[in-house]
């Protein structure tokens, strides 16, 4: 199971490079990704910065431990890093968070790592199905700009991150997620477009005038 997750995460990391400037070998993917990124609230530059943060965090995790790398997922929007997944050791959770803070550009870390023995192939398959179904529902939902939201599901818990146009859109996204089968609970870290956290500088960096 761990080997499957490691291979999958490597593949996703490669695809993420398409959104970064200067990747000539992935020019077609970059063009497609760039078109979508330009429509997001964070824009192309924000998307590229978030992808760079994700790659750096995963580099630190894999360098430290294959278990950490395989067990955890990142969702990143404008430097706000949501980390989810399940580990059996509290020390592993603490170390994963410490390593994530090392990445450049991190404004905030939202720690949603579970300490549990639950999981396995069956749970992973259900979670993957639920995440894909929710992404599809958001894509076709009226009044929801799905490209501004990130979705992960871990042991039946839905984790949402992103920026909504207003509270009404925020509520619509939550309603869709809560009415999904196989969902135990929904954890939302969505913020509205006018939230001041969107412009908060990373810790230790002075805001430029």
C-alpha positions in Angstrom: 0.0 0.0 0.0 2.7 2.4 0.9 4.6 1.8 -2.3 1.4 2.5 -4.3 1.0 5.8 -2.5 4.6 6.8 -3.0 4.4 6.1 -6.7 1.2 8.1 -6.9 2.6 11.1 -5.1 5.7 11.1 -7.3 3.4 11.2 -10.4 1.4 14.1 -8.9 4.6 16.0 -8.1 5.7 15.6 -11.7 2.4 16.9 -12.9 2.6 19.8 -10.5 5.8 21.0 -12.3 3.6 21.8 -15.3 2.3 24.8 -13.4 5.8 26.2 -12.6 7.4 28.7 -14.9 10.5 27.6 -16.9 9.5 24.0 -17.4 10.0 23.8 -21.2 9.6 20.0 -21.3 6.1 20.3 -20.0 5.0 23.2 -22.2 1.7 21.7 -23.2 0.7 20.8 -19.6 1.9 24.3 -18.5 -0.3 26.0 -21.0 -3.4 24.1 -19.9 -2.6 24.5 -16.3 -1.9 28.2 -16.8 -5.2 28.8 -18.4 -7.0 27.3 -15.4 -4.7 29.1 -12.9 -5.4 32.4 -14.5 -9.1 32.0 -13.7 -8.5 31.2 -10.0 -8.7 33.8 -7.3 -5.0 33.3 -6.6 -4.0 33.7 -10.3 -1.1 32.0 -12.1 1.6 33.4 -9.8 -0.3 32.2 -6.7 -0.8 28.8 -8.2 2.9 28.5 -9.1 4.0 29.6 -5.6 1.7 27.1 -4.0 3.0 24.3 -6.2 6.5 25.2 -5.3 5.6 25.0 -1.6 4.0 21.6 -2.1 7.1 20.3 -3.9 9.4 21.6 -1.2 7.3 20.1 1.6 7.1 16.7 -0.1 10.9 16.8 -0.6 11.5 17.3 3.1 9.1 14.6 4.0 10.5 12.0 1.6 14.0 13.0 2.6 13.2 12.3 6.2 10.9 9.3 6.0 9.0 7.3 3.3 6.3 6.7 5.9 5.6 10.4 6.3 5.6 11.0 2.6 3.2 8.2 1.9 0.8 8.9 4.8 0.2 12.6 4.4 -1.3 15.0 1.8 -1.0 18.7 1.4 -3.7 21.2 0.1 -2.3 24.6 -0.4 -4.0 27.9 -1.3 -2.2 31.2 -1.2 0.4 29.9 1.2 -2.1 28.4 3.6 -1.1 24.7 4.0 -3.7 22.2 5.0 -2.0 18.8 6.0 -4.2 15.8 6.3 -3.7 12.1 6.6 -3.4 9.4 9.2 -0.3 8.3 11.2 0.0 6.0 14.3 2.8 8.0 16.0 2.2 11.5 17.5 6.0 12.2 17.1 5.7 11.6 13.4 2.8 14.1 13.2 4.9 16.7 15.1 7.9 16.1 12.8 5.9 16.4 9.7 4.5 19.8 10.8 8.0 21.1 11.7 9.3 20.0 8.3 6.4 21.7 6.5 7.2 25.0 8.2 10.7 24.9 6.5 9.2 25.5 3.1 9.5 29.1 1.7 6.3 31.1 1.4 4.2 29.2 4.0 1.8 31.7 5.7 -0.2 29.3 7.9 -0.3 25.5 8.6 -3.6 23.8 9.3 -2.8 20.6 11.1 -5.5 18.0 10.4 -3.3 14.9 10.8 -5.2 12.1 12.6 -3.5 9.7 15.0 -5.2 6.4 14.3 -4.8 2.8 13.2 -7.8 3.1 10.8 -7.3 2.9 7.1 -6.2 0.3 4.7 -6.9 -0.4 1.0 -10.7 -0.5 1.5 -10.8 2.9 3.2 -8.4 4.4 0.7 -10.6 3.3 -2.2 -13.7 4.7 -0.6 -11.9 8.0 0.2 -10.6 8.3 -3.4 -14.1 7.6 -4.8 -15.7 10.2 -2.5 -13.1 12.8 -3.3 -13.5 12.4 -7.0 -17.3 12.4 -6.7 -17.2 15.6 -4.7 -14.9 17.3 -7.1 -17.3 16.4 -9.9 -20.3 17.7 -8.0 -18.6 21.0 -7.3 -17.6 21.3 -11.0 -21.3 21.1 -12.1 -22.8 23.0 -9.1 -24.6 26.3 -9.9 -23.1 29.2 -8.1 -19.8 27.4 -7.3 -16.5 28.2 -9.0 -14.9 24.7 -8.4 -11.4 25.7 -9.5 -11.0 27.7 -6.3 -11.4 24.7 -4.0 -9.2 21.8 -3.0 -10.6 18.5 -1.8 -9.2 15.6 0.2 -10.9 12.7 2.0 -9.3 10.7 4.8 -11.1 7.9 6.6 -14.5 9.4 5.6 -13.6 13.0 6.6 -13.7 15.6 3.9 -11.1 18.4 4.1 -11.9 21.6 2.1 -9.5 24.5 1.4 -9.9 27.5 -0.9 -11.5 30.9 -1.4 -15.2 31.5 -1.9 -16.7 34.5 -3.6 -19.0 35.1 -0.6 -20.6 33.3 2.3 -23.4 32.0 0.1 -21.0 30.2 -2.1 -19.1 28.9 0.9 -22.4 27.5 2.3 -23.3 25.8 -1.0 -19.9 24.0 -1.1 -20.4 22.8 2.5 -23.9 21.6 1.8 -22.8 19.6 -1.2 -20.0 17.9 0.8 -22.3 17.1 3.8 -24.8 15.4 1.6 -22.3 12.9 0.2 -22.5 9.2 1.0 -19.7 7.7 3.0 -18.8 11.1 4.6 -18.5 11.1 8.4 -17.8 14.8 8.8 -16.7 17.8 6.8 -13.8 20.1 7.9 -13.7 23.4 6.1 -10.8 25.8 5.9 -12.4 27.8 3.2 -12.1 31.6 3.6 -14.1 34.3 1.8 -12.6 36.5 -0.8 -12.3 39.6 1.5 -10.7 37.7 4.4 -7.5 39.5 5.6 -5.6 36.2 5.9 -5.2 36.2 2.1 -2.6 39.0 2.4 -0.9 37.9 5.6 2.8 37.7 5.0 4.7 34.5 5.9 6.1 34.5 9.5 9.4 36.3 9.8 8.9 38.3 6.7 8.1 42.0 6.8 5.2 43.3 4.7 6.6 45.4 1.8 5.3 48.8 1.4 
